[in-house]
């Protein structure tokens, strides 16, 4: 799943760019037909990942099914790459965007669904009778600052996801990458060697993290994964196609980061795939592998793309809220001891999840956007 998602994103960009239509028309068609399909497929996979792992923990599914949905964190890398690509393309359409406008748009986009998620998590914790026991002002403050992470598998974490909503780890990276993009894009040289500066930056902070584990260094070390999407967008805008030659700097920069994350593996005797430092290596290697597979798939004109991922575009407009709300609704509510363990109830949980995500994204978010400008 993870190579298909990442490679689909990279390869389809090239196909769309090979046409001669103006950028706004191309971008619009790309979002509807392909990018949304990848985003929706990645979100659906993560929903199933959370649910299947919850079922497996209660011995309700087989180990083979768990293995099939074991790449949840790698699929999050898809969101990083797509996010960097989309932000860069957005700036191309609105080149005079001021930092204040850029900040406000992303602030309201990130924070409103997050606040809704906090309220839902509180309500579910209350239903479980765990609200007082699990509530932490300290973690709430850290989550509002978007500095939370999956601390049980990474040393140096300062704040845990609020009320145990583990997928929230992704947001701390995404938010700070948004803020880092604007100055990096404005002030770094605009050429195909820029990726090397970003790679050096990420490698430096990964070395700092290895020496002194801390949340800031870890977030900054991942910046290249997000920036890969930015550089792919530059190729998108400049060449209208993908080749190994025009992607070579990206492969080299990302490859250096992969090597850097592999080095700590050599002096540890007990390597666990889901824990530091192997987990970081998994993330970086997944991005590198996905780019390579994507380039190959592009050469074969994305054969089978629509069959594999096309229908998933329908859920893309609510994918962000689905991601945030899936763990509390499907796992903490749906698989908790107070809830009946029947497939009928699981369907009810899913209906609640999709309905609330629809209301948040489609009905309420536009009103928030009009109020916060």
Secondary structure, 3 states (H helix, E strand, C coil): CHHHHHHHHHHHHHHHHCCCCCHHHHHHHHHHHHHHHHHHHHHHHHHHHHHHHHHHHCCCCCHHHHHHCCCHHHHHHHHHHHHHHHHHHHHHHCCCCCHHHHHHHHHHHHHHHHHHHHHHHHHHHHHCCCHHHHCCHHHHHHHHCCCEECHHHCCCCCEECHHHCHHHHHHHHHHHHHHHHHHHHHHCCCCCCHHHHHHHHHHHHHHHHHHCCCHHHHHHHCHHHHHHHHHHHHHHHHHCCCCHHHHHHHHHHHHHHHHHHHHHHHHCCCCCCCCCCHHHHHHHHHHHHHHHHHHHHHHCCCCCHHHHHHHHHHHHHHHHHHHHHHHHHHHHHCCCCCCCCCHHHHHHHHHHHHHHHHHHHHHHHHHHHHHCC
